[in-house]
Amino acid sequence: MKLVTQTPKKALKAFLKQKPLRSEIDVFKTNLIALLDKISVIEKRPKDESEEHFKKRPA
């Protein structure tokens, strides 16, 4: 077996020529919007609310 080294651009040339389906684009957009919504919810939490209380053990 002989290994041939290629640049990433050359190795992905065929992959880059494929056009995504419209349904795949729509699924990606839906998931991206859901992810961004979750991030914005996390960022809106009060700063004094943290997970530090999980680290402290009761004595």
JOQUIHU-V923591 format. One record per residue. PHI is phi in whole degrees, -180 to 180 (999 if undefined). PSI is psi in degrees with one decimal (* if undefined). D_LAST is the distance of its C-alpha to the last C-alpha in Angstrom with 2 decimals. Layout:
phi = {PHI/PHI}
psi = {PSI/PSI}
d_last = {D_LAST/D_LAST}
This chain:
phi = {999/-112/-90/-115/-84/-134/-74/-58/-63/-71/-68/-97/-57/-67/-65/-70/-77/-75/-92/-71/-76/-61/-66/-66/-65/-64/-64/-61/-63/-63/-67/-65/-63/-63/-64/-66/-64/-64/-65/-67/-65/-65/-70/-84/-64/-62/-71/-75/-87/-135/-100/-66/-67/-74/-81/-83/-95/-70/-86}
psi = {127.6/125.5/134.2/122.1/139.5/155.4/154.1/-37.5/-42.9/-37.4/-32.1/7.5/-47.5/-38.2/-39.6/-21.4/-18.6/133.7/135.0/150.1/153.2/-37.3/-36.6/-38.1/-42.9/-40.9/-42.5/-45.2/-41.4/-45.8/-36.5/-42.6/-42.2/-41.4/-44.5/-35.4/-41.9/-38.9/-42.2/-34.1/-42.6/-40.6/-23.4/-3.9/149.1/142.7/-25.7/-16.3/112.8/179.7/19.5/-30.2/-19.9/-24.6/-26.9/130.1/142.3/139.5/*}
d_last = {62.43/62.88/60.17/61.40/59.23/59.45/58.15/55.61/58.24/60.81/58.45/57.38/60.89/61.52/58.10/58.68/62.04/60.53/60.23/57.21/58.02/57.71/55.32/53.00/53.10/52.29/49.29/48.03/48.50/46.69/43.67/43.68/43.78/40.87/38.82/39.71/38.82/35.32/34.93/36.16/33.72/30.79/32.25/32.67/28.97/27.65/26.33/23.30/22.16/20.48/18.27/15.70/13.20/13.53/12.43/9.02/6.26/3.79/0.00}
